[in-house]
């Protein structure tokens, strides 16, 4: 797999366009009734077929596909769904590597996100990831089925599957989801929680970003981050601060604190963040065209951080970086 901050982009002249479907299943049989025909038809159409799901479901698929399983790439979901930005980047690279040269007309993906062990914030961000796929991959030759195991998942996660997928699959058939909510329709907007009153360090900055880098490095180290984690946070904070200086009024504020196993860094500008004309919570989720001179920063930031939140108001944009302490 290529470097995590590469900026692949699906080309708008490709066809067919994205199909994004949710599969809510209550048994192994229901899972297989939808996914086996999906894989077999994809192989017959010479599509690239990728199955990212649980080890148990991988075993079921291999058994049912028989010799055809050799044409499917299998990856355990826990190894793939590490961080929303990095996972989105990995899917982009998968699509580009298999379709850019005409090797395959389309990719088919069974992508089962990991929900167990996530806290409330992580669950919210992975739900928004599922929503943003609808615009991030809109011009990509990709057909994605996202399975949700109704036997084990929280009711809200299953309900949100109906809101993040334009279509729902039942067996080999599909239908429009009556609960679908557009990514930019306001449903997925969420206010950032306020920083803690105590336990954070903060400073204002201007065009001299060396002060930002030194400040973040010192704070991250004090809060227990490893040298590699500190370097990732410094790079990410520098990218966001650079954007704030160049497009957000020339100055900003930065704060760093720790909550549980995460070090959190807020960078707030005094204008509006201009990174590929994106604003709001989707900042950095839509990869820039590689030919663009600017607009790559927040895409790279999302690939580096474990979670990234963004909020734009009339007073400016705040980007919140989360990195696990390692």
C-alpha positions as CSV (number, residue, x, y, z in Angstrom):
1,X,0.0,0.0,0.0
2,X,1.3,3.4,-0.9
3,X,2.2,6.3,1.5
4,X,-0.7,7.4,3.7
5,X,-0.7,11.0,2.5
6,X,-0.8,10.3,-1.2
7,X,-3.7,12.1,-2.9
8,X,-5.4,9.8,-5.4
9,X,-8.6,11.0,-7.0
10,X,-11.3,9.2,-9.0
11,X,-11.5,10.6,-12.5
12,X,-14.9,12.2,-13.3
13,X,-14.9,10.7,-16.9
14,X,-15.1,7.2,-15.6
15,X,-18.3,5.1,-15.6
16,X,-20.2,3.6,-14.0
17,X,-20.7,5.8,-11.0
18,X,-20.9,5.0,-7.3
19,X,-23.5,2.5,-6.0
20,X,-23.5,2.6,-2.2
21,X,-25.8,0.0,-0.4
22,X,-26.4,-1.1,3.2
23,X,-27.0,-4.7,4.1
24,X,-28.7,-5.3,7.4
25,X,-28.5,-9.0,8.1
26,X,-29.6,-11.2,11.0
27,X,-28.0,-14.5,10.0
28,X,-25.1,-16.0,8.1
29,X,-27.6,-17.1,5.4
30,X,-28.9,-13.5,4.9
31,X,-25.3,-12.3,4.6
32,X,-24.4,-14.9,2.0
33,X,-27.7,-14.5,0.0
34,X,-26.6,-10.9,-0.7
35,X,-22.9,-11.2,-1.0
36,X,-22.3,-14.4,-2.9
37,X,-24.2,-13.3,-6.0
38,X,-22.5,-9.9,-5.7
39,X,-19.1,-11.5,-5.8
40,X,-19.8,-14.0,-8.6
41,X,-21.4,-11.4,-10.8
42,X,-18.5,-9.0,-10.2
43,X,-16.0,-11.7,-11.2
44,X,-18.0,-12.5,-14.3
45,X,-18.0,-8.8,-15.3
46,X,-14.2,-8.7,-14.7
47,X,-14.7,-6.2,-11.8
48,X,-12.1,-6.2,-9.0
49,X,-13.7,-7.7,-5.9
50,X,-12.7,-6.9,-2.3
51,X,-14.3,-8.3,0.8
52,X,-13.4,-6.5,4.0
53,X,-15.4,-8.2,6.8
54,X,-15.2,-10.3,9.9
55,X,-13.1,-13.5,10.0
56,X,-16.3,-15.5,10.4
57,X,-17.9,-13.9,7.4
58,X,-14.7,-14.4,5.4
59,X,-14.8,-18.1,6.2
60,X,-18.5,-18.3,5.1
61,X,-17.7,-16.5,1.8
62,X,-14.7,-18.7,1.0
63,X,-16.8,-21.8,1.6
64,X,-19.7,-20.7,-0.5
65,X,-17.7,-19.3,-3.3
66,X,-15.5,-22.4,-3.7
67,X,-12.9,-22.1,-6.4
68,X,-14.2,-18.6,-7.3
69,X,-12.9,-17.3,-4.0
70,X,-9.4,-17.2,-5.6
71,X,-10.6,-14.2,-7.6
72,X,-11.6,-12.3,-4.4
73,X,-9.3,-10.3,-2.2
74,X,-10.1,-10.8,1.5
75,X,-9.1,-8.5,4.3
76,X,-10.1,-8.7,8.0
77,X,-12.1,-5.6,8.9
78,X,-10.1,-4.9,12.1
79,X,-7.0,-4.5,9.9
80,X,-8.7,-2.1,7.5
81,X,-11.0,0.2,9.6
82,X,-8.4,1.9,11.8
83,X,-9.2,5.5,11.3
84,X,-11.8,7.1,9.0
85,X,-9.4,9.3,7.0
86,X,-6.9,6.5,6.5
87,X,-9.6,4.0,5.5
88,X,-11.1,6.4,3.0
89,X,-7.6,6.9,1.5
90,X,-7.0,3.2,1.3
91,X,-10.3,2.7,-0.6
92,X,-9.3,5.5,-3.0
93,X,-6.0,3.8,-3.7
94,X,-7.7,0.5,-4.2
95,X,-10.1,2.0,-6.8
96,X,-7.3,3.9,-8.7
97,X,-4.8,1.0,-8.7
98,X,-7.4,-1.4,-10.3
99,X,-9.3,0.9,-12.6
100,X,-6.9,3.7,-13.7
101,X,-5.3,1.8,-16.5
102,X,-8.4,-0.1,-17.6
103,X,-7.3,-3.3,-15.8
104,X,-10.9,-3.5,-14.3
105,X,-14.0,-1.6,-15.4
106,X,-15.1,-1.3,-11.8
107,X,-14.4,-2.4,-8.2
108,X,-16.9,-4.2,-6.0
109,X,-16.4,-3.9,-2.3
110,X,-18.0,-5.7,0.7
111,X,-17.0,-3.2,3.4
112,X,-18.2,-4.0,6.9
113,X,-17.1,-1.2,9.3
114,X,-16.0,-2.1,12.8
115,X,-18.4,-0.8,15.5
116,X,-17.5,-2.8,18.6
117,X,-15.2,-1.2,21.0
118,X,-15.8,2.3,19.7
119,X,-16.7,5.1,22.1
120,X,-19.5,7.6,21.3
121,X,-17.2,10.0,19.5
122,X,-15.7,7.3,17.4
123,X,-19.1,5.9,16.5
124,X,-20.3,9.3,15.4
125,X,-17.2,9.9,13.2
126,X,-17.5,6.4,11.6
127,X,-21.2,7.1,10.9
128,X,-20.2,10.4,9.2
129,X,-17.5,8.5,7.3
130,X,-20.3,6.2,5.9
131,X,-22.3,9.3,4.9
132,X,-19.4,11.1,3.2
133,X,-18.7,8.1,1.0
134,X,-21.7,9.2,-1.0
135,X,-20.0,12.4,-2.2
136,X,-16.3,11.4,-1.8
137,X,-16.8,8.5,-4.3
138,X,-19.6,9.9,-6.3
139,X,-17.6,9.9,-9.6
140,X,-15.9,6.6,-8.9
141,X,-16.5,3.2,-10.7
142,X,-17.3,1.5,-7.4
143,X,-20.1,-0.6,-6.1
144,X,-20.0,-0.9,-2.3
145,X,-22.1,-3.0,0.0
146,X,-21.7,-2.3,3.7
147,X,-23.0,-5.1,5.9
148,X,-24.5,-4.5,9.4
149,X,-25.1,-7.4,11.8
150,X,-28.4,-6.7,13.5
151,X,-27.8,-9.5,15.9
152,X,-24.9,-7.8,17.7
153,X,-24.8,-4.1,16.8
154,X,-26.5,-1.3,18.8
155,X,-30.0,-0.3,17.5
156,X,-28.8,3.3,16.7
157,X,-25.9,2.0,14.5
158,X,-28.3,-0.1,12.5
159,X,-30.8,2.8,12.3
160,X,-28.0,5.0,11.0
161,X,-27.2,2.5,8.3
162,X,-30.5,3.3,6.7
163,X,-29.7,7.0,6.8
164,X,-26.1,6.7,5.4
165,X,-26.9,4.4,2.4
166,X,-29.1,5.5,-0.5
167,X,-30.1,1.9,-1.1
168,X,-30.7,-1.2,1.1
169,X,-30.0,-4.8,0.0
170,X,-32.2,-7.8,0.7
171,X,-30.8,-10.9,-0.8
172,X,-29.8,-10.3,-4.4
173,X,-32.3,-7.4,-4.7
174,X,-32.1,-3.8,-3.6
175,X,-34.4,-0.9,-2.9
176,X,-34.2,2.8,-2.1
177,X,-33.8,3.6,1.6
178,X,-36.7,5.7,2.8
179,X,-34.6,7.1,5.6
180,X,-31.6,8.2,3.6
181,X,-30.2,11.6,4.7
182,X,-27.9,13.6,2.3
183,X,-24.4,14.2,3.6
184,X,-24.6,18.0,3.3
185,X,-28.2,18.3,4.4
186,X,-27.4,19.3,7.9
187,X,-28.3,16.0,9.6
188,X,-24.7,15.1,10.2
189,X,-23.6,18.6,11.5
190,X,-22.5,18.4,15.1
191,X,-21.1,21.1,17.4
192,X,-17.7,20.5,18.8
193,X,-17.7,19.8,22.5
194,X,-16.1,22.7,24.5
195,X,-12.4,22.3,25.5
196,X,-11.8,21.6,29.2
197,X,-11.5,24.6,31.4
198,X,-8.4,23.2,33.0
199,X,-5.6,20.9,31.9
200,X,-5.0,22.5,28.5
201,X,-2.3,24.7,27.1
202,X,-3.1,27.4,24.5
203,X,-1.5,30.2,22.5
204,X,-2.2,32.5,19.7
205,X,-0.1,32.3,16.5
206,X,0.6,34.3,13.4
207,X,2.7,33.7,10.3
208,X,5.7,32.4,12.3
209,X,4.6,28.8,12.4
210,X,7.9,27.6,14.0
211,X,6.2,28.7,17.3
212,X,3.3,26.4,16.5
213,X,5.6,23.4,15.9
214,X,7.6,24.0,19.0
215,X,4.5,24.5,21.1
216,X,2.8,21.3,19.9
217,X,6.0,19.2,20.2
218,X,6.5,20.3,23.8
219,X,2.8,19.9,24.8
220,X,2.5,16.4,23.1
221,X,5.7,15.2,24.8
222,X,4.5,16.4,28.2
223,X,1.2,14.7,27.7
224,X,2.9,11.3,27.1
225,X,3.0,10.9,23.4
226,X,5.8,8.8,21.8
227,X,8.3,10.6,19.5
228,X,6.5,9.2,16.4
229,X,3.1,10.2,17.7
230,X,4.4,13.7,18.5
231,X,5.9,14.1,15.0
232,X,2.5,13.1,13.4
233,X,0.7,15.7,15.6
234,X,3.3,18.4,14.8
235,X,3.0,17.8,11.1
236,X,-0.9,17.7,11.2
237,X,-1.1,20.9,13.4
238,X,1.4,22.7,11.1
239,X,-0.7,21.9,8.0
240,X,-3.9,23.2,9.6
241,X,-2.2,26.3,11.0
242,X,-0.7,27.0,7.6
243,X,-4.2,26.9,6.1
244,X,-5.4,29.2,8.8
245,X,-2.7,31.8,8.1
246,X,-3.1,31.6,4.3
247,X,-6.8,31.5,4.1
248,X,-8.3,32.2,7.5
249,X,-7.2,35.8,8.4
250,X,-3.5,35.4,8.9
251,X,-3.7,34.3,12.6
252,X,-5.3,31.8,14.9
253,X,-5.4,30.1,18.2
254,X,-4.2,26.6,19.2
255,X,-4.9,24.5,22.3
256,X,-3.7,21.1,23.3
257,X,-4.9,18.8,26.0
258,X,-5.3,15.1,26.9
259,X,-8.6,13.2,27.4
260,X,-8.2,9.5,28.3
261,X,-6.1,7.8,25.7
262,X,-6.1,10.7,23.2
263,X,-4.1,13.9,22.9
264,X,-6.4,16.6,21.3
265,X,-5.3,19.7,19.4
266,X,-7.7,22.5,18.4
267,X,-6.6,25.0,15.7
268,X,-9.0,27.9,15.2
269,X,-8.7,30.6,12.6
270,X,-10.4,34.0,12.4
271,X,-11.7,33.7,8.9
272,X,-12.8,30.8,6.7
273,X,-10.6,27.8,5.9
274,X,-10.2,27.4,2.1
275,X,-9.0,23.8,1.4
276,X,-10.4,22.9,-2.0
277,X,-13.5,25.0,-1.4
278,X,-14.6,22.7,1.4
279,X,-16.2,23.9,4.7
280,X,-17.8,22.3,7.7
281,X,-17.5,18.7,8.9
282,X,-16.4,17.3,5.5
283,X,-13.2,19.3,5.4
284,X,-10.4,17.0,4.3
285,X,-12.7,14.1,3.4
286,X,-12.8,15.0,-0.3
287,X,-9.3,14.4,-1.8
288,X,-8.0,17.1,-4.1
289,X,-7.1,16.5,-7.7
290,X,-3.4,15.6,-7.8
291,X,-2.9,18.4,-10.4
292,X,-4.1,21.0,-7.9
293,X,-1.3,23.2,-6.5
294,X,-3.2,23.8,-3.2
295,X,-5.8,22.0,-1.2
296,X,-3.9,18.9,-0.2
297,X,-3.3,19.8,3.5
298,X,-6.5,18.7,5.3
299,X,-6.6,15.5,3.2
300,X,-3.2,14.6,4.5
301,X,-4.2,15.6,8.1
302,X,-7.1,13.2,8.1
303,X,-4.8,10.4,7.0
304,X,-2.4,11.1,9.8
305,X,-4.8,11.5,12.7
306,X,-7.0,8.9,14.4
307,X,-10.0,11.2,14.3
308,X,-10.4,14.7,12.9
309,X,-13.4,17.0,13.5
310,X,-14.1,20.3,11.8
311,X,-16.6,23.0,12.4
312,X,-17.2,26.2,10.4
313,X,-19.2,29.2,11.9
314,X,-19.5,32.8,11.1
315,X,-16.5,33.4,13.4
316,X,-14.2,31.0,11.5
317,X,-13.2,27.4,11.3
318,X,-12.0,25.1,14.1
319,X,-10.2,21.8,13.2
320,X,-9.8,19.3,16.1
321,X,-7.1,16.7,15.8
322,X,-7.2,13.5,17.9
323,X,-4.3,11.1,18.1
324,X,-4.1,8.1,20.4
325,X,-1.3,8.1,22.9
326,X,1.2,5.5,21.7
